[in-house]
Amino acid sequence: MTLLDTSTTERLQGLRAWQREAFEEYFRRDPRDFLAVATPGAGKTTFALTLASELLARRVVWAVTVVCPTEHLKKQWAEAAARFGIALDPDFKNGQGALGRQYIGAAVTYAQVAAHPMLHRNRTEARRTLVIFDEVHHAGDALSWGDAVREAFDPAARRLSLTGTPFRSDVNPIPFVDYVQDHAGIRRCSWDYSYGYAPALADGVVRPVIFMAYSGEMRWRTKAGDELAARLGEPLTPDALSQAWRAALDPKGDWIRKVLAAADRRLTEVRNSTPDAGGLVIATDHENARAYARILRQITGRGATVVLSDDPTASKKIKQFAESDDRWMIAVRMVSEGVDVPRLMVGVYATSTSTALFFAQAVGRFVRVRRRGEVASVFLPSVPTLLEYAGEMERERDHALDRPVQEGGPEPEQDLIDEARRKRDTPDAGDELPFETMEASAEFDRALYDGSEFGGGAPGSPEEEDFLGLPGLLEPDQVTQLLRKRKADQRAGELKAPKEQARPAHEVIAELRRELNGLVGAWHHRTGSPHGVIHNELRRACGGPPIAQASEEQLRQRIAKLRSWATGGR
């Protein structure tokens, strides 16, 4: 197959403003290496293939190699490249040595390159090659991978690196990426062109995201027979938080059932204006994924598509779901890159993975816009780390080296890397659960949008229904206006309520807890202090036990104290 006979002007037609600007910046500089950072859903693939077709047409390069994280993405790249007249072989194997004559290049994975770097170096040296690194941060997943990528593609005529999340939780450098030293002596990733979530949202290129956070009471029994309890969403020790989080995600508990039901109600509302809108549940492992599928069948009366990373038919299932109008898909470790389904508009973060990288990539599955006014909704547990990520959707991130790694402990993402390499979706044989879930109730904690927090209430409460019933088509500023109006109406209604009407103590305390947690969240966004630190400062200032045991009067004192801090008092 030969490259389509088109002019530069024709190739640039239909590009988004940022894609055209990045294209022009590339040819203004004409570099050997170029790093383009663009938020998930912005159109990095289209930009890269437009650039590739131009370089091929100018005979700057004669071949193209695309390196990507997953097998499924190899096929996606080959299909997209075909629309540009670029024939890529997605089934190229290291053992075959040479490409077929009908191909301009190949799509391979980082793992494939690491298995035989000299083979790919020989291919790169044989013809002037453009190498496209898709989600290039994966080249730093292990030092051996980074070394292999450098060895294989050092001779490349041109290298184009792409990422939507140009940061890592470890300190492994990304190959062919420049780092500059800041005033603190930390080397930070330096990109050539950046298009973040905030400008993409303003341009209508991506969808706004509403995060629906759910807390609840968790109770479990340890292997020693002790029964423990904790409330998700309140300050907890790391061990207690980990176990409460796992109890919430346990298919045998009521938390995940209530959250899946709420997410399905939200999906129904969205489908009123977008009939083919779909939902994605991000599960931790194979067993939970299948259990969630059974729960969704009970809720909806229809089956869900279950996609596992070690399933040889995963690519086919994803493609079939993308082209259908089915309601739900459940994926295990197929979310960071590989699930490219623009109709996904509702998500459930039902995994205990807590790195910033994974969270950003997971949310990226829902922001790809098809028409203006679409709103994405992501349901998640009220875990401080996740709430912090959700509240910082519009903050630009970068990849910094030279940061301290906890001495004596694993690198923050090493457990995920090791697990991914095993290519399994089931627990180790013989592994025992550290506890047995006894109870896992759900309560709508808050909604997060545009850096602000709204609402709170039991499942099925008017507060929750307000958010589940948001229209599926709204401009970002309309969402903000509507949420703020509803919040103001809520407060006005509370002021008008008859004061003589007594309320049960547990309702008053639950409401005060929500108010305090909301204020703590707002103070966190202002000061950057972690939620737990703020709660501890309030306890030192006001006295009393942790929030879970605090009385009505103690909660009111802490609310008053935090409001005084906000107005300049201490």
C-alpha positions as MATLAB code, in Angstrom:
seq = 'MTLLDTSTTERLQGLRAWQREAFEEYFRRDPRDFLAVATPGAGKTTFALTLASELLARRVVWAVTVVCPTEHLKKQWAEAAARFGIALDPDFKNGQGALGRQYIGAAVTYAQVAAHPMLHRNRTEARRTLVIFDEVHHAGDALSWGDAVREAFDPAARRLSLTGTPFRSDVNPIPFVDYVQDHAGIRRCSWDYSYGYAPALADGVVRPVIFMAYSGEMRWRTKAGDELAARLGEPLTPDALSQAWRAALDPKGDWIRKVLAAADRRLTEVRNSTPDAGGLVIATDHENARAYARILRQITGRGATVVLSDDPTASKKIKQFAESDDRWMIAVRMVSEGVDVPRLMVGVYATSTSTALFFAQAVGRFVRVRRRGEVASVFLPSVPTLLEYAGEMERERDHALDRPVQEGGPEPEQDLIDEARRKRDTPDAGDELPFETMEASAEFDRALYDGSEFGGGAPGSPEEEDFLGLPGLLEPDQVTQLLRKRKADQRAGELKAPKEQARPAHEVIAELRRELNGLVGAWHHRTGSPHGVIHNELRRACGGPPIAQASEEQLRQRIAKLRSWATGGR';
ca = [
       0.000    0.000    0.000;
       1.300    3.487   -0.817;
       0.809    6.770    0.978;
      -2.267    8.665   -0.154;
      -1.428   11.411   -2.655;
      -2.470   14.440   -0.628;
      -0.992   17.879   -0.054;
       0.035   19.413    3.249;
      -3.010   21.685    3.149;
      -5.285   18.700    2.701;
      -3.594   16.845    5.526;
      -4.173   19.777    7.889;
      -7.856   20.080    7.073;
     -10.108   19.141    9.953;
      -7.364   19.269   12.597;
      -8.159   20.832   15.933;
      -6.445   24.113   16.728;
      -3.951   22.520   19.122;
      -3.057   19.780   16.598;
      -2.373   22.349   13.891;
      -0.366   24.501   16.313;
       1.733   21.519   17.441;
       2.242   20.495   13.786;
       3.478   23.975   12.906;
       5.740   24.067   15.982;
       7.283   20.758   14.965;
       8.191   21.875   11.457;
       9.307   25.289   12.668;
      11.926   23.565   14.805;
      12.369   20.413   12.663;
      13.776   18.427   15.627;
      14.972   14.872   15.846;
      13.111   14.394   19.166;
       9.742   15.920   20.031;
       7.575   15.326   23.120;
       3.896   16.230   22.800;
       1.802   16.169   25.971;
      -1.951   16.239   25.451;
      -4.759   15.311   27.815;
      -6.474   11.949   27.165;
      -9.150   12.312   24.508;
      -7.551   15.359   22.840;
      -6.473   13.519   19.673;
      -2.813   12.577   20.036;
      -3.129    9.735   17.522;
      -4.500   12.009   14.804;
      -1.739   14.544   15.428;
       0.981   11.871   15.286;
      -0.303   10.262   12.082;
      -0.713   13.648   10.368;
       2.901   14.357   11.263;
       3.978   10.910   10.073;
       2.202   11.290    6.731;
       3.888   14.680    6.201;
       7.354   13.304    7.010;
       6.775   10.367    4.660;
       5.529   12.666    1.903;
       8.604   14.880    2.259;
      10.834   11.756    2.229;
      12.328   12.792    5.545;
      11.607    9.221    6.691;
      10.836    6.061    4.771;
       9.363    3.882    7.521;
       7.298    4.194   10.703;
       7.429    2.188   13.931;
       4.789    2.714   16.609;
       5.642    1.512   20.116;
       2.675    1.227   22.498;
       1.837   -0.333   25.874;
      -0.640   -3.095   24.921;
      -1.440   -5.615   22.208;
      -4.862   -4.071   21.765;
      -3.384   -0.653   21.033;
      -1.244   -2.124   18.248;
      -4.430   -2.925   16.347;
      -5.951    0.490   17.101;
      -2.861    2.228   15.730;
      -2.836    0.082   12.590;
      -6.518    0.818   11.918;
      -6.019    4.557   12.469;
      -2.877    4.627   10.307;
      -4.714    2.920    7.446;
      -7.023    5.945    7.229;
      -3.917    8.046    6.520;
      -2.675    5.629    3.871;
       0.038    4.296    6.190;
       0.125    0.493    6.283;
       1.362   -0.771    9.669;
       1.648   -4.444   10.618;
       0.049   -4.919   14.083;
       0.872   -8.644   14.085;
       4.631   -8.303   13.589;
       6.493  -10.854   15.717;
      10.116  -10.726   16.788;
      10.654  -14.165   15.318;
       9.745  -13.173   11.763;
      12.648  -10.720   11.434;
      11.522   -8.680    8.402;
       8.302   -6.904    7.462;
       6.160   -7.849    4.510;
       6.683   -5.675    1.429;
       3.144   -4.283    1.709;
       3.908   -2.507    4.997;
       5.509    0.880    5.668;
       6.145   -0.103    9.262;
       4.979   -2.014   12.324;
       3.198   -1.483   15.612;
       4.950   -3.186   18.529;
       4.758   -3.139   22.327;
       7.367   -1.918   24.820;
       7.619   -5.474   26.156;
       8.234   -6.770   22.629;
      11.086   -4.299   22.148;
      12.578   -5.211   25.541;
      12.576   -8.895   24.561;
      14.833   -8.316   21.513;
      16.176   -4.745   21.285;
      18.879   -5.567   18.683;
      16.279   -6.866   16.221;
      14.441   -3.542   16.379;
      17.703   -1.616   16.201;
      18.581   -3.451   12.969;
      15.152   -2.649   11.526;
      15.572    1.016   12.498;
      19.045    1.246   10.952;
      17.955   -0.411    7.715;
      15.598    2.443    6.736;
      15.216    6.071    7.813;
      12.562    5.553   10.470;
      10.136    7.690   12.433;
       9.493    6.061   15.807;
       6.271    7.071   17.581;
       6.263    6.301   21.310;
       2.663    6.096   22.467;
       2.279    6.863   26.196;
       6.058    7.147   26.394;
       6.097    7.127   30.201;
       5.728    3.338   29.933;
       9.259    3.172   28.557;
      10.322    3.954   32.118;
       8.273    1.150   33.677;
      11.564   -0.605   34.436;
      15.191    0.381   33.967;
      15.651   -2.627   31.665;
      12.775   -1.442   29.480;
      14.234    2.046   29.243;
      17.649    0.635   28.340;
      16.111   -1.575   25.641;
      14.161    1.331   24.117;
      17.324    3.446   23.986;
      19.313    0.636   22.394;
      16.644   -0.190   19.823;
      15.781    3.314   18.672;
      18.912    5.374   19.179;
      19.573    5.228   15.369;
      16.078    6.515   14.463;
      15.967    9.461   12.071;
      13.056   10.999   14.007;
      11.388   10.204   17.339;
       7.954   11.496   18.376;
       6.960   10.876   21.987;
       3.332   11.148   23.089;
       1.745   11.058   26.525;
      -1.367   12.202   28.309;
       0.202   11.732   31.745;
       3.826   12.948   31.635;
       4.629   11.950   35.186;
       5.561    8.865   37.137;
       5.469    7.993   40.828;
       9.001    6.595   40.656;
      12.256    8.228   39.551;
      12.985    6.192   36.429;
      13.885    8.564   33.558;
      11.869    8.351   30.346;
      14.080    7.604   27.303;
      14.620   10.407   24.759;
      12.979   12.961   27.073;
      14.894   16.042   28.215;
      14.960   17.131   31.842;
      15.669   20.611   33.166;
      16.741   21.482   36.691;
      14.481   23.786   38.682;
      15.446   26.184   41.468;
      15.254   23.348   44.013;
      17.690   21.204   42.056;
      15.018   18.755   40.887;
      15.126   17.676   37.249;
      11.719   17.930   35.638;
      10.380   16.574   32.372;
      10.602   19.166   29.593;
       8.069   18.877   26.782;
       8.007   20.564   23.385;
       4.245   21.075   23.230;
       1.587   20.743   25.926;
      -2.200   20.780   25.750;
      -3.687   20.178   29.202;
      -7.139   19.264   30.463;
      -8.117   22.827   31.398;
      -7.588   24.380   27.939;
      -9.052   21.261   26.296;
     -12.166   21.653   28.436;
     -12.428   25.339   27.530;
     -12.138   24.426   23.843;
     -14.840   21.762   24.106;
     -12.334   19.073   23.135;
     -12.942   16.998   26.276;
     -15.893   16.468   28.587;
     -16.214   17.923   32.072;
     -16.249   15.242   34.780;
     -18.475   15.094   37.851;
     -17.084   12.806   40.560;
     -19.656   11.103   42.810;
     -17.975    9.995   46.054;
     -19.572    7.421   48.370;
     -18.679    6.741   51.997;
     -20.264    4.244   54.414;
     -19.825    2.032   57.444;
     -17.522   -0.967   56.971;
     -17.176   -3.915   59.332;
     -14.888   -6.922   58.859;
     -13.393   -9.886   60.704;
      -9.656  -10.514   60.641;
      -8.003  -13.910   60.328;
      -7.465  -13.787   64.078;
     -11.228  -13.554   64.596;
     -11.296   -9.902   65.675;
     -14.148   -7.781   64.383;
     -13.172   -4.261   63.309;
     -15.203   -1.352   61.969;
     -14.440    1.942   60.272;
     -16.222    4.605   58.318;
     -14.916    5.164   54.804;
     -14.345    8.862   54.245;
     -13.060    9.641   57.738;
      -9.402    9.850   58.863;
      -8.043    6.303   59.211;
      -4.684    4.627   59.626;
      -3.234    3.256   56.362;
      -4.064   -0.338   57.354;
      -7.622    0.504   58.390;
      -8.178    2.535   55.225;
      -6.859   -0.286   53.043;
      -9.167   -2.843   54.644;
     -12.206   -0.546   54.711;
     -11.621    0.243   51.033;
     -11.380   -3.448   50.216;
     -14.557   -4.156   52.192;
     -16.360   -1.492   50.159;
     -15.317   -3.174   46.896;
     -16.230   -6.667   48.134;
     -19.064   -8.010   45.918;
     -20.602   -9.655   48.996;
     -21.168   -6.272   50.653;
     -23.884   -3.713   49.978;
     -21.577   -0.751   49.150;
     -20.665   -1.792   45.608;
     -24.236   -2.920   44.899;
     -25.636    0.487   45.885;
     -22.959    2.355   43.923;
     -23.478    0.243   40.793;
     -27.231    0.858   41.062;
     -26.662    4.619   41.390;
     -24.257    4.597   38.432;
     -26.794    2.727   36.330;
     -29.475    5.302   37.209;
     -27.069    8.022   36.119;
     -26.410    6.146   32.865;
     -30.154    5.942   32.205;
     -30.425    9.727   32.614;
     -27.499   10.304   30.253;
     -28.975    7.931   27.665;
     -32.100   10.111   27.505;
     -30.022   12.597   25.493;
     -27.247   10.260   24.288;
     -28.943    6.902   23.537;
     -25.735    4.918   22.982;
     -23.895    6.186   26.087;
     -22.017    3.415   27.861;
     -20.571    2.738   31.286;
     -17.280    1.200   32.419;
     -16.539   -0.475   35.748;
     -12.814   -0.617   36.549;
     -12.304   -3.734   38.672;
      -9.313   -4.990   40.652;
      -9.307   -8.616   39.560;
     -11.049  -11.326   37.573;
     -13.197  -12.603   40.441;
     -14.584   -9.188   41.338;
     -15.168   -8.355   37.671;
     -17.370  -11.400   37.149;
     -19.195  -10.775   40.432;
     -19.884   -7.162   39.391;
     -21.235   -8.463   36.078;
     -23.719  -10.637   37.981;
     -24.791   -7.647   40.098;
     -25.311   -5.497   37.007;
     -27.397   -8.247   35.422;
     -29.630   -8.235   38.510;
     -29.909   -4.424   38.345;
     -30.401   -4.008   34.606;
     -31.669   -7.384   33.409;
     -28.877   -7.387   30.823;
     -25.374   -8.822   30.776;
     -22.164   -6.779   30.824;
     -19.068   -7.215   28.651;
     -16.170   -8.449   30.807;
     -12.660   -7.720   29.469;
      -9.553   -9.242   31.064;
      -5.990   -8.338   30.172;
      -4.981  -11.970   29.609;
      -7.989  -12.721   27.410;
      -6.870  -13.286   23.785;
     -10.266  -11.997   22.610;
     -10.002   -8.735   24.623;
      -9.458   -6.524   21.556;
     -12.433   -8.071   19.787;
     -14.675   -7.585   22.835;
     -13.669   -3.932   23.230;
     -14.310   -3.250   19.548;
     -17.702   -4.972   19.631;
     -18.710   -3.003   22.716;
     -17.522    0.256   21.133;
     -19.709   -0.356   18.080;
     -22.784   -1.488   20.033;
     -25.232    0.337   22.288;
     -24.764   -2.049   25.237;
     -24.877   -0.417   28.645;
     -21.917   -1.753   30.609;
     -18.373   -3.032   30.215;
     -16.193   -4.271   33.102;
     -12.430   -4.162   32.624;
      -9.462   -5.420   34.620;
      -6.137   -3.634   34.008;
      -7.300   -2.582   30.544;
      -8.062    1.026   31.386;
      -4.787    2.916   31.438;
      -4.348    2.534   27.702;
      -6.371    0.310   25.404;
     -10.022    1.068   26.129;
     -10.712    3.684   23.473;
     -14.520    3.865   23.482;
     -15.743    7.452   22.978;
     -19.292    6.587   24.044;
     -18.173    5.829   27.626;
     -19.782    8.529   29.775;
     -20.278    6.877   33.183;
     -17.552    5.142   35.189;
     -17.193    3.273   38.470;
     -13.709    3.287   40.022;
     -14.015   -0.107   41.742;
     -10.316   -0.808   42.182;
      -7.933   -0.323   45.108;
      -5.177    1.062   42.855;
      -4.275    4.505   44.179;
      -1.410    5.923   42.091;
      -1.906    9.292   40.402;
      -0.841    7.794   37.072;
      -3.457    5.029   37.088;
      -6.213    7.369   38.283;
      -5.480    9.938   35.564;
      -5.431    7.274   32.877;
      -8.632    5.692   34.172;
     -10.500    9.017   34.156;
      -9.092    9.606   30.673;
     -11.369    6.828   29.400;
     -14.396    9.071   29.973;
     -13.323   12.505   28.745;
     -13.226   11.862   24.991;
     -15.929   14.155   23.601;
     -18.127   13.531   20.564;
     -20.258   16.677   20.718;
     -20.341   19.746   22.917;
     -22.300   19.563   26.136;
     -21.551   15.955   27.068;
     -20.875   15.439   30.774;
     -18.981   12.456   32.197;
     -19.729   10.996   35.634;
     -17.262    8.891   37.648;
     -18.323    7.100   40.863;
     -15.632    6.379   43.448;
     -15.108    5.551   47.122;
     -14.496    8.424   49.556;
     -10.786    7.780   49.920;
      -8.678   10.908   50.624;
      -6.113   10.125   47.923;
      -8.775    9.665   45.243;
     -10.685   12.763   46.349;
      -7.472   14.756   46.086;
      -6.854   13.515   42.534;
     -10.457   14.271   41.588;
     -10.197   17.787   43.015;
      -7.071   18.497   40.989;
      -8.262   17.423   37.536;
      -7.218   20.736   36.009;
      -3.786   20.980   37.589;
      -0.882   20.420   35.219;
       1.458   17.651   36.300;
       4.990   16.829   35.258;
       7.536   14.106   35.732;
      10.254   15.004   38.192;
      13.460   13.086   38.877;
      15.646   13.252   41.983;
      12.720   12.985   44.374;
      13.343   10.835   47.451;
      12.041    7.282   47.355;
      10.998    5.794   50.688;
      14.059    4.043   52.029;
      13.702    0.311   52.370;
      10.388    0.203   50.515;
       9.433   -0.620   46.934;
       9.092    2.049   44.293;
       5.510    3.352   44.371;
       4.491    1.760   41.087;
       6.668   -1.342   41.242;
       3.848   -3.516   42.567;
       1.689   -2.534   39.599;
       4.542   -3.165   37.172;
       5.285   -6.598   38.611;
       1.620   -7.515   38.593;
       1.140   -6.379   34.994;
       4.070   -8.492   33.851;
       2.474  -11.606   35.296;
      -0.381  -11.130   32.794;
      -2.895  -12.684   35.178;
      -6.317  -11.651   36.386;
      -6.696  -14.015   39.332;
      -5.176  -13.987   42.823;
      -2.174  -16.158   43.641;
      -3.159  -19.730   44.375;
      -3.422  -20.254   48.115;
      -3.731  -16.557   48.950;
      -6.065  -15.916   51.861;
      -8.175  -12.848   52.371;
      -6.811  -10.845   55.309;
     -10.369  -10.439   56.558;
     -13.977  -11.354   55.928;
     -16.395   -8.564   55.107;
     -19.266   -8.460   57.614;
     -20.956   -5.227   56.517;
     -20.381   -2.615   53.822;
     -23.066    0.069   53.649;
     -23.064    2.976   51.195;
     -23.811    6.645   51.698;
     -23.551    9.427   49.117;
     -20.789   11.615   50.523;
     -20.287   14.441   48.035;
     -19.993   15.436   44.402;
     -16.805   17.090   43.148;
     -16.774   19.350   40.121;
     -14.503   22.161   38.970;
     -12.570   22.146   42.257;
     -15.730   22.529   44.387;
     -17.689   20.073   46.539;
     -21.459   19.714   46.670;
     -24.138   17.671   48.407;
     -24.184   14.550   50.544;
     -26.907   12.166   51.750;
     -28.044    8.579   51.903;
     -28.555    6.551   48.688;
     -31.899    7.551   47.260;
     -31.869   10.883   49.124;
     -32.958   14.081   47.353;
     -29.335   15.265   47.421;
     -28.111   12.186   45.569;
     -30.995   12.266   43.110;
     -30.126   15.877   42.264;
     -26.791   14.758   40.855;
     -27.968   11.507   39.297;
     -30.678   13.467   37.495;
     -28.416   16.080   35.913;
     -29.162   16.352   32.189;
     -26.748   14.436   29.984;
     -26.025   17.465   27.803;
     -24.740   20.626   29.514;
     -21.925   23.043   28.853;
     -19.275   23.127   31.636;
     -20.369   26.566   32.861;
     -23.996   25.391   32.896;
     -23.035   22.467   35.129;
     -21.294   24.864   37.519;
     -24.253   27.249   37.600;
     -26.758   24.445   38.167;
     -24.768   22.831   40.983;
     -24.218   26.166   42.719;
     -27.909   27.046   42.423;
     -28.941   23.728   43.928;
     -26.455   24.202   46.765;
     -27.865   27.683   47.451;
     -31.441   26.340   47.326;
     -30.477   23.615   49.806;
     -29.114   26.149   52.267;
     -32.142   28.411   51.843;
     -34.436   25.472   52.525;
     -32.513   24.609   55.673;
     -32.896   28.188   56.944;
     -36.653   28.152   56.281;
     -37.218   24.761   57.957;
     -39.237   24.936   61.196;
     -36.750   24.992   64.048;
     -39.140   23.329   66.471;
     -39.198   20.117   64.406;
     -36.932   17.673   66.244;
     -34.642   15.454   64.211;
     -33.077   12.143   65.248;
     -29.600   12.599   66.711;
     -27.977   10.255   64.172;
     -29.311   12.367   61.277;
     -27.974   15.579   62.818;
     -24.559   14.021   63.475;
     -24.377   12.543   59.950;
     -25.175   15.959   58.483;
     -22.563   17.673   60.661;
     -19.952   15.096   59.652;
     -20.679   15.790   55.983;
     -20.463   19.536   56.545;
     -17.173   19.186   58.409;
     -15.723   16.877   55.743;
     -16.764   19.337   53.049;
     -15.071   22.217   54.882;
     -11.958   20.111   55.409;
     -11.915   19.404   51.678;
     -12.201   23.100   50.883;
      -9.425   23.934   53.391;
      -7.266   21.227   51.775;
      -7.690   22.867   48.369;
      -6.735   26.236   49.839;
      -3.715   25.114   51.904;
      -2.597   21.829   50.361;
      -2.638   20.127   53.790;
      -3.842   16.499   53.728;
      -7.362   15.819   55.045;
      -6.049   13.756   57.975;
      -3.648   16.487   59.070;
      -6.478   19.056   59.074;
      -8.709   16.776   61.176;
      -5.870   16.259   63.659;
      -5.251   20.020   63.906;
      -8.951   20.537   64.640;
      -8.827   17.889   67.395;
      -5.825   19.595   68.967;
      -7.559   22.967   68.789;
     -10.978   21.849   70.038;
     -10.319   18.634   71.929;
     -12.405   15.507   71.748;
     -12.192   12.117   70.034;
     -11.848   11.271   66.314;
     -14.704   12.399   64.079;
     -16.372    8.969   64.146;
     -16.896    9.272   67.940;
     -17.369   13.056   68.154;
     -20.605   14.417   69.628;
     -22.899   16.940   67.991;
     -21.433   19.776   70.069;
     -17.834   18.725   69.314;
     -18.576   18.617   65.588;
     -20.133   22.089   65.731;
     -17.051   23.411   67.558;
     -14.755   22.049   64.852;
     -16.920   23.493   62.086;
     -16.842   26.890   63.803;
     -13.078   26.659   64.309;
     -12.464   25.817   60.641;
     -14.705   28.687   59.534;
     -12.694   31.029   61.764;
      -9.474   29.816   60.124;
     -10.985   30.574   56.722;
     -11.678   34.172   57.798;
      -8.200   34.732   59.204;
      -8.675   33.607   62.804;
      -6.827   30.789   64.573;
];
